[in-house]
Amino acid sequence: MDILTLSLCSLLLFYFIITTWRIHKMRLRLPPGPTPLPFIGNLLQVSFALYQFYPKLCKQYGPVFTVWFGSKPVVALCGYDVIKEALISHAHQFSARGSMPISERLARGYGIISTNGERWQQVRRFAVSTLRNFGMGKRSMEERVQEECQNLIKAIKDMKGEAFNPHTVIGCAVSNVINLVVFGRRWDYEDETLLKFLSVINNMFNFIRRPLGVAYVAFESLMKHFPGPHRKMFADCEDVKSFIKEEINSHRKSLDSESPRDFIDCFLIQANKEKDERNSEFCTENLLVSVFELFFAGTETTSSTLQFSLLVMIKHQKIQERIQEEIDSVIGMDRLPSITDRLQMPYTNAVTNEIMRYLDIAPMALAHKVSEDTTFRGFTIPKGTTVFPLIGSALSDPKHWKSPYDFNPENFLDENGKFCPQEALIPFSAGKRICPGESLARMEIFLFLTALLQNFSFQPVNPTDTFNLEVLRRAVRKEGLTYNLRANPRMGKRNS
């Protein structure tokens, strides 16, 4: 054995011993969990699909347990009561953003998703306020969604009853709502720019869902030096950011401080107001990354939820018919659905909420970390430890749901058929890090779905086709949905 080989073997052995000793020492301070392997931790056991294994791990170790992504410990929170206690009752300790290598590389310390401290507080507060109050005497957010409902209906009517994959048209419609909000304009569904951006979004989320994305999260410091699909994904995302930068420059040249057109204008106006303030976070970099994050986050999850909604309608024709009866009674065919209709449509409201619960589009919340040494449920969690609230465990918590594992709108209805909100419905997470676009996403899901069912009845391409919703919801998380259906125009009852 030559000296180089001997030195390399000695180095690896030394690294193995140090890593094993370090993990053993850290495990003594952390909540219990499965024994990690050197280098890879528990990745072979749980991978990034921790939500698939949490019932077994929770039963064995309790609702607070530790798994290892490589040499990185992750504390998992299981069940609604535990998640609520951490994110709401102990918000001060659990609200910091944990390590997210992909987001951090794209954001470079700016924006909303991966930041902490004063920067996060200022930018998030502004984003939430702007999304909530957008319009200020002009078109409301609801009117923007309704406008896109009309465009989506027209696009589907143009299919003339032929089989089609709803992925693209729904993705375009949802994306255009965000485009109207941040850029002040929409794109045609055939526009190459829009289709390219949707492709980039799909590719990024598919990368994150797959084993290579898991490996990047666990071994980012190593993988960033090697070739692979992550290189193209990051390059494509930089192209999108370059486009956004051009839009910002264009907005800056035509800015009217008395008449903001969109999110970019509102941010630029605020930046001008605070240009002499030393601690202001209203800079171009924060605007660029915030728009990028809104564009990505505001498209993928809502689009996937709506696509899954149509699968539910195909699978459960009686549910589709009952919603249409409620639409005919409350809305008719002479106008578009309004968000105020939701109060008079308990069954439709229950179905849309049950879709969000059952689909469980983001079973693991984005990474949190504890901002200080924290005692929680009898365990000491050291400062800086990554924490994953398992949102899926709350959405299927037997303590809080009549039918935790089946699709059943009765989860949101009382014995008299009235809608009953459920506090354990937290698909957008909870506490200080709750998704800032929650209200917009809920509005879109209700308005788009009711507008579609007002105008069409959805059927499988082949009447003998069968759908297993459990298998399909797993597919959404793993690689997205791809399927064909038919949309048959309908004539409903008109209000007198």
C-alpha positions in Angstrom: 0.0 0.0 0.0 1.5 3.3 -1.1 1.8 6.3 1.2 -1.0 8.3 -0.6 -3.5 5.4 -0.2 -2.5 4.9 3.4 -2.9 8.6 4.1 -6.3 8.7 2.4 -7.5 5.7 4.4 -6.2 7.2 7.6 -8.0 10.5 6.8 -11.3 8.7 6.1 -10.9 6.6 9.3 -10.2 9.8 11.3 -13.3 11.5 9.8 -15.4 8.4 10.5 -14.3 8.4 14.2 -14.8 12.1 14.7 -18.2 12.1 13.0 -19.4 9.1 15.0 -18.1 10.7 18.2 -19.8 14.0 17.4 -23.1 12.4 16.5 -23.0 10.2 19.7 -22.3 13.3 21.8 -25.1 15.3 20.1 -27.6 12.4 20.5 -27.3 12.6 24.2 -28.8 16.1 24.2 -31.5 15.6 21.6 -34.9 13.9 21.6 -34.7 10.1 20.9 -34.9 8.7 17.4 -33.5 5.9 15.1 -29.8 5.3 15.3 -28.0 7.2 12.4 -25.5 5.6 10.1 -22.1 7.3 9.6 -22.1 9.9 6.8 -25.7 9.3 5.6 -27.5 9.4 9.0 -31.1 8.1 8.6 -31.5 9.0 4.9 -31.9 5.3 3.9 -34.8 5.0 6.4 -36.7 8.3 5.9 -35.1 10.1 3.0 -36.9 13.5 2.5 -40.3 11.6 2.6 -40.2 11.8 6.4 -44.0 12.2 6.4 -44.4 8.6 5.1 -42.6 7.2 8.2 -43.8 9.5 11.0 -46.6 7.2 12.2 -44.1 4.4 12.9 -41.5 6.8 14.4 -44.0 8.7 16.4 -45.4 5.5 17.9 -41.9 4.2 18.7 -40.3 7.5 20.0 -43.1 9.8 20.8 -44.4 13.0 19.1 -41.0 14.7 19.4 -38.1 12.7 17.8 -34.8 13.2 16.0 -33.7 11.9 12.6 -30.4 12.7 10.8 -30.0 14.0 7.3 -26.3 13.0 6.8 -24.6 14.5 9.8 -27.3 17.1 10.4 -29.8 16.4 13.2 -33.5 17.3 12.5 -36.1 17.4 15.3 -39.5 16.3 14.0 -42.8 17.5 15.6 -45.7 15.1 15.1 -49.4 15.8 15.7 -51.4 19.0 15.7 -51.2 19.6 19.5 -47.4 19.4 19.5 -47.1 21.6 16.3 -49.4 24.2 17.8 -47.5 24.2 21.1 -44.2 24.8 19.3 -45.2 27.3 16.6 -47.7 29.3 18.5 -47.2 28.8 22.3 -43.4 28.8 21.9 -43.3 31.0 18.8 -40.3 33.0 20.1 -38.1 30.0 20.2 -39.4 28.1 17.1 -40.0 30.8 14.5 -36.5 31.2 13.1 -35.9 29.7 9.6 -33.8 26.6 9.5 -31.2 25.6 6.9 -32.6 25.2 3.4 -29.6 25.0 1.0 -31.6 25.3 -2.3 -33.5 28.3 -1.2 -30.5 29.9 0.4 -28.5 29.6 -2.8 -31.2 31.2 -4.8 -32.0 34.0 -2.3 -28.5 34.8 -1.2 -29.7 36.2 2.1 -32.6 38.2 0.8 -36.4 37.9 0.5 -38.9 36.3 2.8 -38.6 32.5 2.8 -35.0 31.9 4.0 -34.3 35.1 6.0 -34.4 35.8 9.7 -34.3 38.8 12.0 -35.1 42.4 11.1 -34.8 41.8 7.3 -37.4 39.0 7.4 -39.8 41.0 9.6 -39.7 44.1 7.5 -40.1 42.4 4.1 -42.7 39.9 5.3 -44.8 42.5 7.0 -44.8 44.6 3.8 -45.7 41.6 1.6 -48.5 40.4 3.8 -49.9 44.0 4.0 -49.6 44.6 0.3 -51.2 41.2 -0.6 -54.1 41.9 1.8 -54.8 45.5 0.9 -53.9 45.4 -2.8 -56.0 47.6 -4.9 -56.6 50.7 -2.7 -59.6 51.9 -4.8 -58.7 49.9 -7.9 -59.4 46.4 -8.8 -59.5 44.1 -5.8 -57.6 40.8 -5.6 -60.9 39.0 -6.1 -61.5 40.8 -9.4 -58.1 39.7 -10.6 -58.9 36.1 -9.8 -62.3 36.4 -11.5 -60.7 37.9 -14.6 -58.4 34.8 -14.8 -61.4 32.5 -14.2 -62.9 33.8 -17.4 -59.7 33.2 -19.3 -59.4 29.7 -18.0 -63.1 28.9 -18.9 -62.5 30.2 -22.4 -59.4 28.1 -22.8 -61.2 24.9 -21.7 -64.2 25.7 -23.9 -61.8 25.9 -26.8 -61.0 22.2 -26.2 -64.5 21.5 -27.6 -65.0 18.5 -25.4 -61.7 16.8 -26.5 -59.5 15.0 -24.0 -56.8 17.3 -22.5 -54.2 17.5 -19.8 -55.3 20.3 -17.4 -51.8 20.8 -16.1 -50.8 23.6 -18.4 -54.0 25.6 -18.5 -54.4 25.5 -14.8 -50.8 26.4 -14.2 -51.1 29.3 -16.6 -54.2 30.6 -14.9 -52.8 30.4 -11.4 -49.5 31.9 -12.5 -51.3 34.8 -14.1 -53.0 35.7 -10.9 -49.5 36.2 -9.4 -48.3 37.9 -12.6 -51.2 40.4 -12.2 -50.3 41.1 -8.6 -46.5 41.4 -9.0 -46.0 42.6 -12.6 -49.4 44.2 -13.3 -50.1 42.2 -16.4 -50.9 38.7 -17.5 -49.7 36.5 -20.4 -51.6 34.4 -22.9 -51.6 30.7 -22.2 -49.5 30.1 -25.4 -46.9 32.8 -24.5 -43.4 31.3 -24.6 -42.2 33.3 -21.6 -45.0 32.1 -19.4 -44.6 28.5 -20.5 -40.9 28.6 -20.0 -41.3 29.9 -16.5 -43.9 27.2 -15.7 -41.4 24.6 -16.9 -38.7 26.1 -14.6 -41.1 25.9 -11.7 -42.0 22.3 -12.4 -38.4 21.3 -12.9 -37.4 22.9 -9.6 -40.1 21.3 -7.5 -39.5 17.9 -9.2 -35.8 18.2 -8.4 -36.6 18.9 -4.7 -39.0 15.9 -4.5 -36.6 13.4 -5.9 -33.6 11.5 -4.3 -31.0 13.8 -5.9 -32.8 16.8 -4.3 -32.7 15.0 -0.9 -29.0 14.4 -1.4 -28.4 18.1 -2.2 -30.2 19.2 1.0 -28.1 16.7 3.1 -24.7 17.2 1.3 -24.9 20.6 -0.3 -21.3 21.6 0.6 -20.1 18.6 -1.5 -22.7 18.4 -4.3 -22.4 22.1 -5.3 -19.0 21.2 -6.7 -20.2 18.4 -8.9 -22.2 18.4 -12.2 -25.8 17.3 -12.3 -29.4 18.4 -12.9 -29.1 20.9 -10.1 -26.7 23.0 -12.2 -29.4 23.5 -14.9 -32.1 24.0 -12.3 -30.1 26.9 -10.7 -29.2 28.3 -14.1 -32.9 28.3 -15.2 -33.8 30.1 -11.9 -31.2 32.7 -12.6 -32.8 33.3 -16.0 -36.1 34.0 -14.3 -34.4 36.3 -11.8 -32.9 38.2 -14.8 -36.3 38.7 -16.3 -37.6 40.0 -13.0 -34.7 42.4 -12.7 -35.6 43.8 -16.2 -39.2 44.2 -15.0 -38.1 46.1 -11.9 -36.0 48.4 -14.0 -38.9 49.0 -16.4 -41.2 49.7 -13.5 -38.7 52.1 -12.0 -38.7 54.2 -15.2 -42.5 54.5 -15.4 -43.3 54.7 -11.7 -46.1 56.9 -10.6 -46.0 57.2 -6.8 -49.6 58.3 -6.7 -50.9 55.3 -8.7 -49.1 52.0 -7.9 -49.9 49.3 -10.5 -48.7 46.2 -8.7 -46.5 44.8 -5.9 -43.3 46.0 -7.6 -44.6 49.6 -7.7 -45.6 49.4 -4.1 -42.2 48.2 -3.0 -40.4 50.9 -5.1 -42.6 53.6 -3.5 -41.8 52.3 0.0 -38.1 52.2 -0.9 -38.2 55.9 -2.0 -39.9 56.8 1.3 -37.2 55.0 3.3 -34.2 55.8 1.2 -32.6 57.9 4.0 -33.3 55.4 6.7 -30.2 53.5 7.7 -31.9 50.2 8.7 -34.4 50.0 5.8 -34.6 46.7 4.0 -36.3 48.1 0.9 -33.5 47.5 -1.5 -33.5 46.1 -5.1 -32.1 42.7 -3.9 -35.0 42.2 -1.4 -37.5 43.2 -4.1 -36.0 40.8 -6.7 -35.9 37.8 -4.4 -39.4 38.5 -2.9 -41.0 38.6 -6.4 -39.1 35.5 -7.3 -40.4 33.7 -4.2 -44.0 34.9 -4.7 -43.9 33.8 -8.3 -42.7 30.3 -7.5 -44.6 29.7 -4.2 -47.8 31.2 -5.5 -48.0 29.0 -8.6 -47.0 25.4 -7.8 -49.0 24.5 -4.7 -52.3 26.2 -5.8 -52.0 24.7 -9.3 -51.4 21.2 -7.9 -54.3 21.6 -5.5 -56.7 22.6 -8.3 -55.5 19.7 -10.5 -56.1 17.3 -7.7 -59.5 18.9 -7.2 -60.6 17.9 -10.7 -59.4 14.3 -10.0 -61.7 14.3 -6.9 -64.6 15.4 -9.1 -63.9 12.6 -11.6 -63.6 10.0 -8.9 -66.6 11.2 -6.9 -69.3 12.2 -9.4 -71.9 12.6 -6.7 -69.7 15.2 -4.9 -69.4 17.1 -8.2 -73.1 17.0 -8.8 -73.9 18.2 -5.3 -71.5 21.1 -5.6 -73.2 22.0 -8.9 -76.6 21.9 -7.3 -75.3 24.4 -4.7 -73.8 26.6 -7.5 -77.1 26.6 -9.4 -79.0 27.5 -6.2 -76.7 30.3 -4.9 -74.9 31.7 -8.0 -76.8 30.6 -11.1 -75.2 31.0 -14.6 -75.5 34.8 -15.0 -72.4 35.8 -13.0 -69.1 34.6 -11.9 -68.7 33.2 -8.4 -67.7 35.6 -5.6 -65.8 34.9 -2.4 -68.9 36.1 -0.5 -70.8 33.1 -2.0 -68.7 30.8 0.2 -70.8 31.7 3.3 -73.9 30.4 1.5 -72.2 27.3 0.1 -71.4 25.1 3.1 -70.9 21.9 1.1 -68.6 23.4 -1.5 -66.7 25.1 1.3 -66.4 21.8 3.0 -65.1 20.0 -0.1 -62.4 22.6 -0.9 -61.2 22.5 2.7 -61.2 18.7 2.6 -59.2 18.7 -0.6 -56.6 20.8 1.1 -56.6 18.5 4.1 -56.5 15.2 2.3 -54.1 16.2 -0.5 -51.6 17.5 2.1 -49.6 19.2 -0.6 -46.7 20.2 1.8 -46.6 17.4 4.4 -43.4 18.9 5.9 -43.4 22.6 6.7 -40.3 24.5 5.6 -37.4 24.1 8.0 -37.5 26.0 11.3 -34.8 26.2 13.9 -34.7 27.0 17.6 -33.2 30.4 18.2 -31.9 29.5 21.7 -31.5 26.5 23.9 -35.0 25.3 24.4 -36.8 22.9 26.8 -39.8 21.5 25.0 -41.9 18.6 26.2 -39.2 17.4 28.6 -36.4 17.5 26.0 -33.6 20.0 25.6 -33.2 21.2 22.0 -29.9 23.0 21.5 -29.8 26.5 19.8 -29.6 26.3 16.0 -31.1 22.8 15.7 -33.3 22.3 12.6 -36.9 21.6 13.4 -39.5 20.1 10.9 -43.2 20.5 11.9 -44.8 17.5 10.1 -47.9 19.3 8.8 -49.2 16.0 7.4 -49.4 14.6 10.9 -51.8 17.4 11.9 -53.9 17.0 8.8 -54.5 13.3 9.6 -54.5 13.5 13.4 -57.1 11.1 14.7 -57.7 13.4 17.7 -59.0 16.1 15.5 -60.7 14.4 12.4 -63.7 12.3 12.0 -62.2 10.5 9.0 -58.4 11.2 9.2 -57.3 8.8 6.4 -60.2 9.0 3.9 -61.5 11.8 1.7 -64.7 12.9 3.5 -66.2 16.4 3.3 -68.1 15.5 6.5 -64.9 16.4 8.4 -66.1 20.0 7.9 -69.8 19.7 8.3 -72.0 19.3 11.4 -75.1 17.1 11.8 -77.2 19.9 10.2 -75.0 20.3 7.2 -73.5 23.6 8.3 -69.8 24.3 7.7 -67.5 23.8 10.7 -64.0 25.2 10.5 -61.4 23.0 12.0 -58.3 24.5 13.8 -56.2 21.5 12.8 -56.4 22.4 9.1 -53.0 24.0 8.8 -51.8 23.2 5.2 -50.1 26.6 5.1 -48.3 26.0 8.4 -49.0 28.0 11.6 -47.6 30.7 13.7 -45.2 33.5 12.6 -44.0 31.6 9.6 -47.4 30.8 8.2 -47.5 31.3 4.4 -48.1 35.0 3.6 -50.2 34.0 0.6 -52.7 31.8 2.5 -55.7 34.1 2.0 -55.0 34.5 -1.8 -54.5 30.7 -2.2 -57.8 29.9 -0.4 -59.6 32.5 -2.6 -58.1 31.1 -5.8 -59.0 27.5 -4.9 -62.6 28.4 -4.2 -63.2 30.8 -7.1 -61.4 28.7 -9.7 -63.1 25.4 -8.7 -66.6 26.9 -8.5 -66.2 28.7 -11.8 -65.1 25.5 -13.5 -67.9 23.4 -12.0 -70.4 26.2 -12.9 -69.4 25.8 -16.6 -68.3 22.2 -17.0 -68.9 18.7 -15.8 -65.6 16.8 -15.6 -65.4 13.2 -16.8 -62.6 10.6 -17.3 -61.5 10.1 -20.8 -62.5 6.5 -20.6 -65.7 5.9 -18.5 -64.2 2.6 -17.2 -61.1 4.4 -15.8 -60.7 4.1 -12.1 -58.7 6.4 -9.8 -57.1 5.7 -6.5 -56.9 9.1 -4.8 -54.3 7.8 -2.2 -52.0 6.7 -5.0 -52.5 10.0 -6.9 -51.9 12.2 -3.9 -48.6 10.4 -3.3 -47.8 11.1 -7.0 -48.4 14.8 -6.5 -45.8 14.9 -3.8 -43.3 12.8 -5.7 -43.4 14.0 -9.2 -46.5 16.1 -9.9 -49.7 15.1 -11.7 -50.2 14.2 -15.3 -53.5 12.9 -16.6 -56.2 13.6 -19.2 -59.9 14.4 -18.7 -62.9 15.7 -20.6 -64.8 18.9 -19.7 -68.4 18.8 -20.9 -70.1 22.2 -21.0 -73.2 22.3 -18.8 -76.3 24.5 -18.6 -77.4 25.1 -15.0 -80.5 26.6 -13.6 -80.7 30.3 -13.8 -81.6 32.4 -10.8 -85.0 34.0 -11.2 
